[in-house]
Amino acid sequence: MKIATTIDEVRNYVATWRKNGHTVGFVPTMGYLHEGHGSLVEYSVAQNDKTVVSIFVNPTQFAPNEDFSNYPRDFQADVSLCERLGADLIFAPQDSEMYANFAATFIDMKGTTDNLCGKSRLTHFRGVCTVVCKLFNIVAPDKAYFGRKDAQQLAVIRRMVADLNINVEVVGCPIVREADGLAKSSRNTYLIKAEREAATVISNAVFAAENLIKSGECCPNAVCSVMRKIIEAEPLARIDYIEIVNAETMQKIDAIKGNVLVAVAVFIGKTRLIDNCMVEKN
């Protein structure tokens, strides 16, 4: 496995692979990799001849009051995991490699980014779209792999790829969970013992919502009310949002029908965690 720190290096590796007829899979990450990221690498390795993993904590998707400087990092552990899972190349650029001093071009989106995390993190998806588009231009993969835990991000990336005619297949991969149900996240490491125990109310609420819908409940407000009751019973939890939306557009719905996303964001102490489930209802 190789490690590249510059755009030119990545392009040279990919050009050589292309000359040899290889397909290329890509897993964009911010590092501090866990089993969820590992599952994305495994999907890519299984479905492509070559796999590139980017490790870049993107500054433009963090607001000034968010955790960019404290975001967990462990590059050597990331390298070990990627190598063990069969990745061929890690792209680990510095900020200056990805963003010129006078960079003036960014990608904005309407509609898909207006609700959920886009409502409470106003600049987040501008940074996500910009950096993912740049990475797609650098790596030029056949397929790119994203976790469904970040369901709105997945929908946003798919919308961007369609709108800008980017020649990449975006693959959504299942949420990977801890044994007690909590969705795997790099931010779980922020939680102290009591907070970690309290965080299970998030997945408990999501599972309860999924069961309600599958049992026939069609009213979004009724489902959200049950979720709210479960989460508010935990003193360490503070709800950012609980929403049921169209799984493609991320817009609110009046009735649960078709492909819907049940999404939640909750602060456990100072740590903001997200979770969701998708349900298809005729």
Residue frames relative to the residue before (quaternion, step in Angstrom):
aa qw qx qy qz dx dy dz
M 1.0000 0.0000 0.0000 0.0000 0.00 0.00 0.00
K 0.2688 -0.7709 0.5638 0.1245 3.55 -1.01 0.91
I 0.2153 -0.7372 0.6226 0.1505 3.55 -1.29 0.44
A 0.0800 -0.7940 0.6025 0.0096 3.56 -0.78 1.08
T 0.1952 -0.7891 0.5726 0.1068 3.56 -1.06 0.75
T 0.7320 0.3659 -0.2317 0.5260 3.59 1.25 -0.16
I 0.6234 -0.5517 0.4159 0.3661 3.53 -1.26 0.52
D 0.6442 0.5365 -0.3276 0.4356 3.58 0.92 -0.86
E 0.6270 0.5367 -0.3429 0.4485 3.60 0.97 -0.80
V 0.6596 0.5096 -0.3117 0.4561 3.57 0.88 -0.97
R 0.6783 0.4997 -0.2972 0.4494 3.56 0.84 -0.96
N 0.6421 0.5203 -0.3292 0.4568 3.57 1.02 -0.69
Y 0.6368 0.5139 -0.3268 0.4729 3.58 0.96 -0.83
V 0.6889 0.4876 -0.2865 0.4534 3.58 0.82 -1.03
A 0.6315 0.5356 -0.3386 0.4469 3.60 0.99 -0.79
T 0.6428 0.5145 -0.3193 0.4691 3.58 1.00 -0.79
W 0.6435 0.5143 -0.3225 0.4663 3.58 0.97 -0.85
R 0.6550 0.5214 -0.3183 0.4447 3.56 0.93 -0.89
K 0.6305 0.5375 -0.3358 0.4481 3.58 1.00 -0.78
N 0.7100 0.4289 -0.2432 0.5028 3.55 1.16 -0.64
G 0.5752 -0.6509 0.3460 0.3546 3.57 1.29 0.29
H 0.4369 0.7217 -0.4425 0.3039 3.58 1.23 0.34
T 0.3576 -0.6749 0.5953 0.2495 3.54 -1.24 0.58
V 0.2569 -0.7865 0.5534 0.0957 3.55 -1.17 0.71
G 0.1324 -0.7608 0.6324 0.0608 3.54 -0.92 1.01
F 0.1539 -0.8052 0.5714 0.0390 3.55 -1.12 0.69
V 0.0789 -0.7742 0.6278 0.0177 3.55 -1.00 0.96
P 0.1456 -0.8002 0.5764 0.0792 3.62 -0.31 1.19
T 0.0577 0.8024 -0.5896 0.0726 3.61 -0.80 1.00
M 0.3825 -0.6714 0.5683 0.2827 3.51 -1.38 0.10
G 0.6290 -0.5785 0.3289 0.4019 3.55 1.20 0.50
Y 0.7037 0.3951 -0.3897 0.4437 3.52 -1.43 -0.14
L 0.0575 0.8833 -0.4614 0.0596 3.49 0.98 1.02
H 0.1088 -0.7676 0.6302 0.0436 3.54 -1.12 0.83
E 0.7770 -0.3617 0.2294 0.4614 3.56 -1.29 -0.11
G 0.5864 0.5721 -0.3704 0.4378 3.60 1.14 -0.54
H 0.6564 0.4721 -0.2996 0.5064 3.56 0.93 -0.88
G 0.6366 0.5568 -0.3268 0.4218 3.54 0.98 -0.89
S 0.6327 0.5310 -0.3371 0.4517 3.57 1.04 -0.73
L 0.6194 0.5326 -0.3434 0.4635 3.59 1.09 -0.67
V 0.6383 0.5133 -0.3206 0.4757 3.57 1.00 -0.84
E 0.6497 0.5249 -0.3192 0.4478 3.58 0.96 -0.85
Y 0.6299 0.5171 -0.3334 0.4741 3.59 0.99 -0.80
S 0.6786 0.4991 -0.3017 0.4465 3.57 0.88 -0.91
V 0.6508 0.5162 -0.3150 0.4592 3.57 0.92 -0.91
A 0.6758 0.5042 -0.2944 0.4498 3.59 1.00 -0.82
Q 0.7800 0.3832 -0.1704 0.4646 3.57 1.04 -0.77
N 0.7641 0.2974 -0.1659 0.5479 3.61 1.25 -0.15
D 0.5736 -0.5886 0.4430 0.3580 3.56 -1.25 0.39
K 0.7954 0.1098 -0.0259 0.5954 3.56 1.05 -0.82
T 0.1422 -0.7931 0.5891 0.0607 3.57 -1.11 0.73
V 0.1479 -0.7588 0.6320 0.0537 3.52 -0.99 1.03
V 0.0955 -0.7615 0.6389 0.0530 3.57 -1.02 0.87
S 0.1844 -0.7685 0.5991 0.1283 3.57 -0.80 0.94
I 0.1115 -0.7571 0.6417 0.0504 3.55 -1.10 0.81
F 0.3004 0.7431 -0.5239 0.2882 3.54 -0.18 1.31
V 0.2387 -0.7481 0.6047 0.1329 3.56 -0.61 1.16
N 0.2409 -0.8430 0.4715 0.0945 3.52 -0.06 1.38
P 0.3461 -0.7858 0.4670 0.2113 3.63 -0.36 1.16
T 0.6607 0.5579 -0.3284 0.3800 3.60 1.01 -0.67
Q 0.6722 0.4756 -0.3268 0.4638 3.62 1.17 -0.14
F 0.6089 0.5081 -0.3542 0.4956 3.57 1.31 0.22
A 0.3693 -0.6870 0.5791 0.2372 3.57 -1.02 0.84
P 0.6880 -0.5064 0.3166 0.4122 3.62 -1.18 0.43
N 0.7310 0.4173 -0.2431 0.4820 3.62 1.06 -0.64
E 0.5637 0.6066 -0.3874 0.4051 3.61 1.25 0.16
D 0.6897 -0.5814 0.3198 0.2899 3.52 -1.40 0.19
F 0.1500 0.8267 -0.5326 0.1017 3.61 1.02 0.67
S 0.7204 0.4504 -0.2713 0.4522 3.61 0.73 -1.00
N 0.7372 0.4005 -0.2242 0.4958 3.59 1.11 -0.60
Y 0.3932 0.7301 -0.4916 0.2658 3.60 1.23 -0.05
P 0.5032 -0.6965 0.4076 0.3091 3.62 -0.72 1.01
R 0.0411 -0.7921 0.6086 -0.0219 3.53 -1.04 0.87
D 0.1553 0.7496 -0.6354 0.1017 3.59 -1.07 0.80
F 0.1669 -0.8555 0.4818 0.0901 3.53 0.40 1.27
Q 0.6633 0.5151 -0.3268 0.4334 3.60 0.89 -0.84
A 0.6366 0.5011 -0.3283 0.4857 3.59 1.03 -0.72
D 0.6222 0.5386 -0.3356 0.4584 3.59 1.06 -0.75
V 0.6479 0.5191 -0.3121 0.4619 3.57 0.95 -0.90
S 0.6561 0.5216 -0.3129 0.4466 3.58 0.91 -0.92
L 0.6632 0.5045 -0.3076 0.4594 3.59 0.94 -0.89
C 0.6707 0.5037 -0.3020 0.4530 3.58 0.85 -0.96
E 0.6571 0.5049 -0.3132 0.4638 3.57 0.96 -0.85
R 0.6576 0.5212 -0.3103 0.4468 3.58 0.94 -0.88
L 0.7287 0.4383 -0.2385 0.4690 3.58 1.03 -0.79
G 0.6108 -0.6274 0.3233 0.3588 3.57 1.26 0.06
A 0.3346 0.7270 -0.5276 0.2847 3.60 1.16 0.44
D 0.3925 -0.7426 0.5027 0.2045 3.57 -1.14 0.67
L 0.8126 0.0560 0.0224 0.5797 3.57 1.10 -0.69
I 0.1582 -0.7330 0.6532 0.1050 3.54 -1.11 0.84
F 0.1564 -0.7514 0.6343 0.0927 3.54 -0.98 0.92
A 0.0468 0.8144 -0.5676 0.1116 3.56 -0.41 1.29
P 0.0089 0.8523 -0.5221 0.0294 3.59 0.37 1.20
Q 0.4709 -0.5939 0.5552 0.3424 3.53 -1.34 0.22
D 0.6819 -0.4743 0.3501 0.4330 3.58 -1.25 0.34
S 0.6721 0.5274 -0.2952 0.4278 3.57 0.95 -0.92
E 0.6096 0.5404 -0.3525 0.4605 3.60 1.18 -0.45
M 0.7300 0.4341 -0.2295 0.4754 3.56 1.04 -0.80
Y 0.8003 0.1733 -0.0734 0.5692 3.59 1.07 -0.69
A 0.3490 -0.7277 0.5562 0.1981 3.57 -0.65 1.15
N 0.6869 -0.5107 0.3281 0.3997 3.56 -1.21 0.53
F 0.7985 0.2444 -0.1140 0.5383 3.57 0.99 -0.80
A 0.1462 0.8113 -0.5475 0.1437 3.57 1.06 0.75
A 0.0581 -0.8364 0.5442 -0.0302 3.57 -0.74 1.08
T 0.6562 0.5062 -0.3029 0.4705 3.60 1.27 0.01
F 0.0692 0.7829 -0.6106 0.0968 3.53 -0.77 1.10
I 0.3890 -0.7148 0.5346 0.2278 3.57 -1.25 0.42
D 0.0897 -0.7780 0.6214 0.0209 3.54 -0.79 1.10
M 0.1164 -0.7852 0.6061 0.0507 3.54 -1.21 0.55
K 0.2410 -0.7491 0.5997 0.1453 3.54 -1.15 0.68
G 0.7570 0.4138 -0.2776 0.4228 3.55 -1.27 0.33
T 0.7969 0.3089 -0.1655 0.4921 3.55 0.18 -1.29
T 0.7340 0.4143 -0.2251 0.4887 3.60 1.13 -0.59
D 0.5140 0.7007 -0.3973 0.2948 3.60 1.23 -0.13
N 0.7520 0.3823 -0.1805 0.5058 3.56 1.12 -0.68
L 0.7852 0.3645 -0.2350 0.4420 3.57 -1.36 -0.17
C 0.8430 -0.0588 0.0548 0.5318 3.62 -0.77 -1.00
G 0.6089 0.5694 -0.3518 0.4257 3.58 1.13 -0.58
K 0.6336 0.5404 -0.3216 0.4506 3.56 1.18 -0.53
S 0.7642 0.3474 -0.1874 0.5100 3.58 1.02 -0.78
R 0.7311 0.2678 -0.1935 0.5970 3.60 1.28 -0.29
L 0.2141 -0.8788 0.4093 0.1199 3.51 0.47 1.32
T 0.7652 0.3464 -0.1963 0.5058 3.62 1.00 -0.70
H 0.4147 0.7704 -0.4316 0.2196 3.57 1.28 -0.20
F 0.7613 0.4005 -0.2374 0.4513 3.59 0.61 -1.07
R 0.5168 0.5902 -0.4270 0.4497 3.59 1.20 -0.27
G 0.6897 0.4662 -0.2704 0.4835 3.57 0.96 -0.89
V 0.6345 0.5334 -0.3293 0.4521 3.58 1.01 -0.81
C 0.6848 0.4859 -0.2940 0.4567 3.58 0.79 -1.01
T 0.6598 0.5226 -0.3150 0.4386 3.56 0.91 -0.90
V 0.7229 0.4367 -0.2745 0.4597 3.59 0.74 -0.98
V 0.6510 0.5033 -0.3386 0.4563 3.63 0.96 -0.73
C 0.6253 0.5214 -0.3410 0.4699 3.59 1.01 -0.73
K 0.6421 0.5144 -0.3200 0.4697 3.58 0.97 -0.83
L 0.6695 0.4993 -0.2990 0.4616 3.58 0.92 -0.91
F 0.6230 0.5213 -0.3401 0.4738 3.58 1.03 -0.73
N 0.6552 0.5084 -0.3088 0.4657 3.60 0.99 -0.79
I 0.6725 0.4976 -0.2928 0.4630 3.58 1.06 -0.74
V 0.7683 0.3761 -0.1894 0.4821 3.57 0.78 -1.08
A 0.1134 -0.8267 0.5344 0.1350 3.60 1.08 -0.78
P 0.1496 0.8366 -0.5159 0.1077 3.61 0.77 0.98
D 0.5226 -0.5797 0.5086 0.3635 3.53 -1.33 0.20
K 0.7932 0.0521 0.0084 0.6066 3.56 1.01 -0.90
A 0.1152 -0.7676 0.6268 0.0684 3.55 -1.17 0.70
Y 0.2715 -0.8098 0.5150 0.0720 3.55 -0.89 1.04
F 0.0030 0.7923 -0.6067 0.0642 3.55 -0.86 1.10
G 0.4565 -0.6894 0.4933 0.2703 3.58 -1.09 0.72
R 0.4881 -0.6796 0.4711 0.2792 3.56 -1.05 0.75
K 0.4467 0.6583 -0.4825 0.3664 3.62 1.20 -0.05
D 0.7097 0.3365 -0.2102 0.5822 3.56 1.09 -0.77
A 0.0557 -0.8712 0.4873 0.0193 3.54 0.70 1.16
Q 0.6547 0.4913 -0.3309 0.4695 3.59 0.95 -0.76
Q 0.6150 0.5358 -0.3462 0.4635 3.60 0.99 -0.75
L 0.6421 0.5244 -0.3212 0.4577 3.58 0.94 -0.87
A 0.6656 0.4913 -0.2994 0.4754 3.60 0.94 -0.88
V 0.6402 0.5288 -0.3166 0.4585 3.57 1.02 -0.82
I 0.6641 0.4961 -0.3066 0.4677 3.59 0.89 -0.90
R 0.6486 0.5069 -0.3249 0.4656 3.60 0.94 -0.80
R 0.6393 0.5166 -0.3205 0.4709 3.59 1.02 -0.79
M 0.6552 0.5142 -0.3089 0.4593 3.59 0.94 -0.89
V 0.6541 0.5181 -0.3113 0.4547 3.58 0.92 -0.94
A 0.6708 0.4847 -0.2994 0.4749 3.59 0.98 -0.84
D 0.6939 0.4990 -0.2851 0.4339 3.58 0.85 -0.97
L 0.7719 0.3496 -0.1727 0.5022 3.58 0.99 -0.85
N 0.4219 -0.7427 0.4410 0.2756 3.59 1.31 0.25
I 0.2406 0.7677 -0.5464 0.2328 3.54 0.91 0.96
N 0.3605 -0.7744 0.4889 0.1767 3.56 -0.72 1.10
V 0.4788 0.6131 -0.4887 0.3949 3.56 0.36 1.31
E 0.3467 -0.7050 0.5773 0.2225 3.56 -1.10 0.72
V 0.2324 -0.7756 0.5755 0.1149 3.58 -0.69 1.12
V 0.1247 -0.8134 0.5681 0.0131 3.57 -0.61 1.20
G 0.2138 -0.7710 0.5894 0.1116 3.57 -0.76 1.08
C 0.1484 -0.8120 0.5631 0.0376 3.57 -0.84 1.02
P 0.6387 -0.5931 0.3359 0.3569 3.60 -1.05 0.78
I 0.5664 -0.5688 0.4815 0.3520 3.53 -1.30 0.53
V 0.2175 -0.7432 0.6185 0.1337 3.56 -1.03 0.84
R 0.1362 -0.8311 0.5390 0.0164 3.58 -0.75 1.08
E 0.5420 -0.5594 0.5108 0.3638 3.52 -1.35 0.34
A 0.7024 -0.4676 0.3234 0.4283 3.59 -1.26 0.24
D 0.7186 0.4247 -0.2496 0.4909 3.60 1.10 -0.65
G 0.6799 -0.5313 0.2724 0.4257 3.59 1.26 0.24
L 0.5351 0.6387 -0.4181 0.3619 3.61 1.11 -0.45
A 0.4622 -0.6833 0.4904 0.2812 3.58 -0.87 0.96
K 0.5097 -0.6433 0.4803 0.3092 3.56 -0.97 0.89
S 0.1466 0.7703 -0.6069 0.1299 3.57 -0.94 0.94
S 0.5439 -0.6036 0.4686 0.3468 3.56 -1.10 0.68
R 0.6570 0.5319 -0.3086 0.4362 3.58 1.09 -0.68
N 0.4753 0.6604 -0.4542 0.3628 3.61 1.20 -0.15
T 0.5972 0.5892 -0.3584 0.4096 3.58 1.17 -0.55
Y 0.5685 0.5927 -0.3839 0.4221 3.60 1.21 -0.31
L 0.6324 0.5991 -0.3235 0.3695 3.59 1.13 -0.66
I 0.3370 -0.6858 0.6022 0.2313 3.54 -1.02 0.84
K 0.7610 -0.4211 0.2293 0.4369 3.59 -1.27 0.33
A 0.6905 0.4750 -0.2942 0.4594 3.61 0.79 -0.97
E 0.6528 0.5062 -0.3133 0.4685 3.59 1.04 -0.77
R 0.6274 0.5370 -0.3415 0.4487 3.57 1.01 -0.80
E 0.6522 0.4994 -0.3084 0.4797 3.57 1.00 -0.80
A 0.6679 0.5104 -0.2984 0.4520 3.57 0.99 -0.84
A 0.6064 0.6198 -0.3457 0.3586 3.59 1.07 -0.75
T 0.5566 0.6253 -0.3993 0.3739 3.60 1.15 -0.39
V 0.5150 0.6284 -0.4404 0.3819 3.63 1.17 -0.26
I 0.5860 0.5889 -0.3790 0.4076 3.60 1.12 -0.55
S 0.7178 0.4103 -0.2571 0.5003 3.58 0.73 -1.00
N 0.5858 0.5648 -0.3783 0.4412 3.61 1.07 -0.61
A 0.6639 0.4993 -0.2975 0.4705 3.57 0.98 -0.84
V 0.6424 0.5192 -0.3163 0.4666 3.57 1.01 -0.81
F 0.6672 0.4929 -0.3061 0.4672 3.59 0.91 -0.89
A 0.6318 0.5296 -0.3325 0.4580 3.58 1.02 -0.78
A 0.6445 0.5185 -0.3140 0.4660 3.58 0.99 -0.83
E 0.6485 0.5212 -0.3182 0.4544 3.57 0.92 -0.89
N 0.6698 0.4980 -0.2973 0.4637 3.57 0.94 -0.88
L 0.6275 0.5398 -0.3332 0.4515 3.59 1.01 -0.80
I 0.6829 0.4870 -0.2879 0.4622 3.57 0.86 -0.99
K 0.6762 0.4873 -0.2961 0.4664 3.57 0.93 -0.87
S 0.6537 0.5014 -0.3055 0.4773 3.58 1.25 -0.45
G 0.7080 -0.4941 0.2450 0.4411 3.55 1.29 0.01
E 0.4876 0.6668 -0.4475 0.3426 3.62 1.20 -0.14
C 0.1395 -0.8261 0.5452 0.0291 3.57 -0.78 1.09
C 0.6119 0.5680 -0.3447 0.4292 3.58 1.26 -0.12
P 0.4091 -0.7310 0.4843 0.2523 3.64 -0.53 1.10
N 0.6552 0.5275 -0.3243 0.4328 3.59 0.93 -0.86
A 0.6361 0.5311 -0.3312 0.4512 3.58 1.03 -0.77
V 0.6675 0.4908 -0.3005 0.4725 3.56 0.95 -0.89
C 0.6607 0.5080 -0.3063 0.4600 3.58 0.90 -0.90
S 0.6193 0.5535 -0.3398 0.4412 3.58 1.05 -0.73
V 0.6457 0.5040 -0.3140 0.4801 3.58 0.99 -0.81
M 0.6516 0.5127 -0.3141 0.4625 3.58 0.94 -0.87
R 0.6461 0.5310 -0.3133 0.4499 3.56 0.95 -0.91
K 0.6473 0.5271 -0.3179 0.4495 3.58 0.96 -0.87
I 0.6501 0.5166 -0.3148 0.4598 3.58 0.96 -0.86
I 0.7155 0.4584 -0.2625 0.4571 3.58 0.82 -0.99
E 0.6817 0.5006 -0.2967 0.4435 3.59 0.92 -0.86
A 0.5564 0.5960 -0.3926 0.4255 3.59 1.24 -0.23
E 0.6574 0.4700 -0.2981 0.5080 3.58 1.28 -0.29
P 0.4037 -0.7612 0.4509 0.2331 3.64 -0.44 1.16
L 0.6851 0.4938 -0.2928 0.4483 3.61 1.07 -0.63
A 0.6352 0.5446 -0.3197 0.4448 3.59 1.28 -0.18
R 0.0271 -0.7650 0.6435 0.0076 3.54 -1.12 0.83
I 0.3602 -0.7763 0.4831 0.1847 3.57 -0.54 1.19
D 0.2698 -0.7077 0.6306 0.1693 3.55 -1.05 0.88
Y 0.7597 -0.2407 0.1447 0.5865 3.57 0.83 -0.97
I 0.0822 -0.7055 0.6963 0.1029 3.49 -1.43 0.39
E 0.1028 0.8156 -0.5544 0.1304 3.58 -0.52 1.16
I 0.1438 -0.7203 0.6653 0.1336 3.52 -1.31 0.48
V 0.0258 0.8323 -0.5415 0.1158 3.54 -0.52 1.26
N 0.6216 -0.4709 0.4530 0.4320 3.51 -1.37 0.11
A 0.4756 -0.7316 0.4155 0.2568 3.59 -0.70 1.10
E 0.6911 0.4522 -0.2842 0.4870 3.60 1.17 -0.40
T 0.7850 0.3501 -0.1758 0.4799 3.58 0.80 -1.01
M 0.3238 -0.7639 0.4811 0.2832 3.59 1.25 -0.47
Q 0.4825 0.6558 -0.4383 0.3808 3.59 1.20 0.48
K 0.5901 -0.5894 0.4245 0.3524 3.56 -1.15 0.70
I 0.2060 -0.7732 0.5919 0.0969 3.55 -1.19 0.66
D 0.4728 -0.6808 0.4912 0.2677 3.57 -1.20 0.57
A 0.7871 0.0885 -0.0370 0.6094 3.56 1.18 -0.57
I 0.4751 -0.6697 0.4963 0.2819 3.55 -1.10 0.72
K 0.3008 0.7285 -0.5478 0.2807 3.52 -0.30 1.33
G 0.7688 0.2757 -0.2320 0.5284 3.56 -0.99 0.80
N 0.7235 -0.3898 0.3237 0.4688 3.56 -1.20 -0.60
V 0.0260 0.8284 -0.5549 0.0711 3.57 -0.35 1.24
L 0.2850 -0.7299 0.5997 0.1623 3.52 -1.30 0.55
V 0.1685 -0.7312 0.6538 0.0975 3.54 -0.94 0.97
A 0.0247 0.8377 -0.5385 0.0874 3.57 -0.39 1.22
V 0.0274 -0.7970 0.6028 -0.0255 3.53 -1.06 0.80
A 0.0543 -0.7464 0.6613 0.0508 3.53 -1.23 0.68
V 0.0024 -0.8125 0.5774 -0.0801 3.56 -0.75 1.10
F 0.3121 -0.6950 0.6115 0.2138 3.53 -1.11 0.75
I 0.0890 -0.7302 0.6752 0.0552 3.54 -0.97 0.97
G 0.7572 -0.0615 -0.0291 0.6496 3.52 -0.07 1.30
K 0.7769 -0.2725 0.2294 0.5192 3.58 -0.67 -1.09
T 0.6085 0.5880 -0.3345 0.4149 3.59 1.28 -0.17
R 0.2450 -0.7754 0.5700 0.1174 3.55 -0.77 1.08
L 0.0404 -0.8031 0.5934 -0.0345 3.55 -0.70 1.16
I 0.1902 -0.7751 0.5934 0.1044 3.56 -1.15 0.66
D 0.0339 0.7688 -0.6385 0.0144 3.53 -1.28 0.46
N 0.0002 -0.8109 0.5851 -0.0144 3.58 -1.21 0.30
C 0.0826 -0.7374 0.6514 0.1586 3.48 -1.38 -0.09
M 0.2738 -0.7254 0.6022 0.1900 3.56 -1.20 0.54
V 0.0562 -0.7943 0.6048 -0.0073 3.54 -0.95 0.93
E 0.2375 -0.7438 0.6112 0.1292 3.54 -0.98 0.93
K 0.0433 0.8136 -0.5748 0.0753 3.59 -0.57 1.16
N 0.3424 -0.7581 0.5242 0.1824 3.58 -0.70 1.08
